[in-house]
Amino acid sequence: MPVKGQDNWSLRRFSSAEDLKMAWPETGREDDFWISPETLAFQFNQPQGLGTEAILLHNTLDDRLILLTAQTFYFNAAGQVSNSAKGDTSSYDFRRRLLSPFSFKVLCLGQFLTSGPFAQDGLQRLSAPEAAELLPAVAATLTSCHPSYVAVLIKDLYPLLHPATRELKAKKFHLLPADPVMELRLEKSWETMDDYLASLTSKYRVRYRRARSKFTGISRRRLSPQDVVFWRDRMYNLYRSTSSGADFNAAHLTPEYFPWLSRVRSQQKKRTLQAELISDSPFAVVKPPEFDASGNLLFGYFNSKGEMIGFTSAIPNGHVMHAHYLGIEDSYKHSHHLYHNMLFDLLEDAIVGGFDKLDYGRTALEIKSSLGATPVDYACLIMARPWLINGLIPLFTPAVYKAPKWTPRNPFRQNT
């Protein structure tokens, strides 16, 4: 269909695996897991409680192609934002109470299952003014097919300080408070965890050893697709228990999400993991199977009785490793420093896997910064379709959610 007000742009919607096989183009980026046909086809089944479409934009003049993900969700302040995450309000704040009974249908250009600009390809071919014209026009074209949409959200398509973000704000989009994405750049000199530890100050090396010393009696092992099917319900309950404490939660995974994640193909890692030869020895030291370059990384944590007390998932995506959903038995969180040790394990996997960057996501900002992750801000921009409601967004937003204050840490020695 033609894009409203954009004479040279057409739009094609994909909502089935058959459509993707027929006409979804190859991407131009190495880290394309989130816009790959396999991932999108599964998301069409709403494994996260969100309607998903794949959008292909084509410029008829110069043949530029842009790939986008569009998702539909219903925003409810009472059900999706924790009360502890609200801003400075009175105990009886009419703004939050007024919103609580309502649910608003929202179109999202972006992706709720990942943070950062991974749910698109081709936006780099647009100037900032052109993007600020095209993206709202795409949203208007899609929402005109379903007038029940109340608002449009543009999520993580651009960094916070990008000129396109400024241009969209000038078009009456409002910037929403959002936690930064915590990214840890991996030094080329880090080939093992010992190399990483050598770059830390003594204070943070002591913290690492203290966390590891608490791990006695806990084992970690790679989960095969068959293992994930066996442990599916336990993993789902652990995920639900952990995610219920989040400040904001729009996606609600179904029990089938983790079995799918364990079997879907992953993007090839940047460096193929091979056997390493020990000097003066005829034998090869082979990397354990958990660092196999094929498949996503799901690990279970088990106590001495063989009971699963936690799990992590990670997605190799080109040069990036995404730390994904996890679940923790709460009683082990402090006694065994389970969460802290999970973060260290994910880091070690990323180092041994030869990735350039570990994407830790948008939670637990301070503890992740203590491992060396730094904040990167991406823009979440919203516009309500009714002009009156759109004008009220800056008034209501502080009562609904306020990004928490936190203290950045730097664990590295000065010469690192």
N, C-alpha and C positions, 0 to 999 in steps of 0.2 A: 504494500500500500504506500501511497505517497506520504512523506512526513509533512505535517501541517506547517505551512509557511516557509518551507525549505524546498524550493523548486527542483533542485538538483539531487535531492536525497530521497531514496526509497527505503522502505523498512520491510523486513520479512520476519515473521514470528515462527519459532519452532517450539513445539510442545510434545513431540513424540520421538522415540528413538529412530523410527523409520524416516522421519523428516531429516534428522541429523545425518543419517547414513547417506541420504540422497544429495544433500546440498551444503552441509556445514563445512566451511573451508578450513584448511590447515592454518594454524596460528603462526604468528611471526615471532613468538617469544618462546624461550626455552622453558620457563616456569609457567606452563600452561595447564597444570592439573585441573584448576577450577573452571576452565572453559573448554576442557576436553570433552569429546562426545560421550565417553564412558561416564564421566562425573555428571554431566548435564542430564543424560538419559535417566540416571538413577534419581536425580533430584526431581524429575518430572513426577515421580511417584510420591512426592511430599514426605520424604523420610524425616524431615525436620519440622513438619507442621506448617510449612510455607509453600504456597504455590510458586512454581518456577517456570520461566520461559527463557529461551535463548533468543537473542535479537541480533539480526544481521543488518547492518546499514550499508548502503551502497551509493556512492556518488557517481551519477551517470556521466559527468563531465570528465573526470580524471581517474575513474575506477578505484578510488579509495574504498577500502572495506574497514568497517569497525564492528567488532564483536562485543556484545554486552550481555550481562545477566540481568533479568528483571524478576523480582520476587514480590509477592503480595503477602502482607501480614496485617493483623489487626492489633492496633495499639490500645492497650488498656492500662492506665496509670496504676490502678489498684493491683492488677494481677501480674504486671511485668516489672515494676520498679519497686524495690524494697523501701520500706518507710525510713530506714536508716540512711538512705542515699539522697534524701531530699535536702534542699538548701536550708538557709536560715529562715525558718518560718515559725509562726506561733503554734501552740499546741492545737489550736482550732483554726487551721488555715483554710479559708473558704475556697481558694484556688484549687488545692489538691482535692478537697472534698467534692467540689463541683465536678471535677473531671472523673472521679472514681467510678460512677455508674456507667460511663460511656465507653464504647469501643469504636475506634476509628479505622476504617479501611485505608491502608496506605500502600502506594506503589513504591517499591525500592529499586532504583537503578544501582546495582551493586550486589553484594553477596553477604549473607549473614553467617555463613559457616566459616568464613575466613576474615582476617583483618588485613588491611593494606590493599594496594591496587592490583589484585590478582584476578578479578572477575571481569576483566576487559582486555581487549587488544585493539590497538589502532588509534587510541585517543591522542597518542603522541603526534599523529599526523594533522591534528587540528591546532590552529592558533587559539589563544585564550578567548578572544572575542567570538571566534567561530564556535568554540565549545559551549560558550554561554548562550549562544543562539540555538545550537542544535540539540543539546541535551533537554532543555525545557520543551522544545518542539517534539522530541521523541516521546517525552512523558505525556504531553497533551494529546498526541496521536493515540497512545495506548489507553489513556484514561477516557478518551471520547468513546471508546468501544464499551466501556463499563462505567457509566456516570456515577456509580456508588462510591468511587474513590473520593476520599476527603482531602488527601495530601499526597505529596510526592517527596520521597527522600532520595538524595544522591549521596551514597555511602562510599567513602574511601577511594573514589576515583582519582582524586588529586590530593597532594600534600596540602597542609593547612595554609602555607605561605605561597602556594602556586598562584600565578596571575589569573588562572581560570577560576580559582576560588573567589578571588576578589571580584571578578566580573559577575559571577553568579550571585554574590551578595548584593551587587548593584541592581540585579534583576529581581530583588525582593525575596531571595532565599535567605533563610535565617540559619546561622551557625549554631549547631547544638553542642552542648558540653559533652566531651568524649575523652575517655582515657587515651593516652598515647599507646602505640604499639611498641613493645619492648623488643629491640633487636640487638643481637650480640654478633658483632663482626668477628670472624674467626681468623686469627693470624696464620699466615702460611707456615710459620715456624712451629705451630702447634700440631705435632703429629701424634702425640699421646696426651693423656691427661696430666702426666708429669710435666710436660712442657707448659701446659696451661698453669699448673700450680706454681711453677718456677717464676711466672710473670706476676704473681700476686705478692702483696705485702705480707709480712709474717702474721699480722692480725687475721687476715682472711684465710691464710693457710691453716691456722689454728682452728678457725670456724669450720673449715672443710673437714679436718680430721675429727673434730668433735661430733659433727653430724654423722660421719661414717661410723664412728664408734658406737653410736646409738642404734645401728642397723643390725646388731647381732640377732640372729634367729630369723631373719627375713631373707627370703630368696627371691630372685628376679629371673624370669625366663621369657623367651620369645614365644608368642602365641601363634600357632598355625591357624589357618582358616577353620580347621576342624575343632581346635581348642576353643576358638571364639564362639562357635556354635554351641559347644558344650557349656561354656561359661556365660552365654548370652544374658540370661536373666540376672545373674549376679552382677555382671558388668553394668547392665542397665540400671539396676537399683543403686549401685555405687555412684554412677553418673548422676542420677536424679538427686541423690542425697547431697552430693557436692555442688551441683548447679543450683540447688534451691537457695544457697547462700549468696548467689551473685546479686550485685546491685541492680543489674538490668538483664532481662532474659527474654528475647523475642522468639528464639528458636527452641523448640521442644522436640528432641530427637525421638524417634520410634525405636523399639527394640531391635529392628532389623538393620539399623544404621551401622553398628559395629561389625556384624558379619559381612556386610557389603564392603566396608572399609578394609577388612582383612584380605579380601580376595581381588579387589580392583587393581588393575595395573598401576604402578607408580611411574613417575617420570624418571628417566635414567639419571643417576647421580652424576655429578660433574666428574668425579674421579672414580673409575672402576676399581673396586677393591680386589686385590690380587694377593697371592702368597708373597711373603717377604722372606728372603733368604738370610740366615744368620751367617756371618762371615766365618770362614774356616770350618763350616759344617755342611755336610751333604744333604741335610734335612731341611725342609721348608716349614716355617711356622705359618700355618694357615689361619686366617681370620675365622672366628667362630661364625656359625650360620646366622646369628642374629644381625650380622652386618652385611648380609647378602644385599646386593644392589637392586634386586627385584622385589617389589612388594612394599606395602606400607609397613610401618614398624609399630606393632602392638605388643606390649609387654605386661605380664601379670606379676603381681607381688603376692607372696604366699608366706604364711606363718609356719611354725614348726609342725603344725597339724595338717598342713597342706590346704588350708583354707585361703581363698583369695581375699586379701585385705586391701587391694588397690590395683589399679592398672593405669597405663599411659598409652597414648596413641600419638604417632608422629607421621608426617607425610613428606617424603622426599619430592621436591619440586624444582627440578633444574639445579641451580646452585644454592637453593634455599631449602632448609629443613624446617617445616612448620611443626611446632609443638601443638598438638590438637587436644581433643577432649580427654579428660582423665576422671578417675573416681578414687575416693579414699575412704576407708573405714575410719570414722572420726576418732576412735579411741587410740589409733596408732599415729595420729598426726603429730602429737606432741611427744609421746613416750619414745617414739623411734625416729623423730624428725622426718617422717615419711615424705611430706611434700618437698622439703629441702633436698632430700636425697633423690627424689624423682627429678628435680631440676638438674642436679649434678649428673644423673644418668643420661638425661636427654642431651646435655652438653657433651658428655663423653661420646655418645653415639654420633653427634654432629661432627666432632673432631675426627674420630676414626673414619667416618664416612667421607671425609674430604670436602665438606660443604664450605662455602664462603660465608654463610650467614645462618644463624639460628633465630627463627622468628618465634618468640616466646608468647606472643599474643598480648591481650589487654587485661590482665589481672595481676594482682600481687606485685605491684610496680616496684616497691622498695626492696623486697627480697630478691627480685630478679636483677635489679640494679646492683645489688651486692655481689652478684656473680659476674658483673661486667656489662650487662645489657644497658642500652641507652634508649631514651624515649624518642620516638618519631611520630609526629602528629599528622594525622590525615583528617580531611574535612568531612564532616557529616552535616549536610545542608538540607533543610526542609522548607517546603512551601505548601501552605494550605490552599486549596483551590478557591474556597469562598474568601473574598478579599477581607471581610470583617474578621474571620477567624485567623487569617494570616497575620493581621495586625496585632492580634492578641498573643501570638506565640511568645514574644519576648517577655510578656507579663507572666505567663503561666509556667514557662520553662524552669525558672529558679525554684518553684514550688514542687516540681516533679522530680528533678534530678540535678545534682551538683557534683562535678568531678571532685574526688577527694584530694586533699592535700597530702603530699608525701615528700620525703627527703631523699634525693638522689645520693647514691653511694658510688665510690670509685675504689674498687679493690686492687687496682694495678699499681705496680711500682712506677715511679716517675719516669724512668727511662724506657717504659714499655709502650 
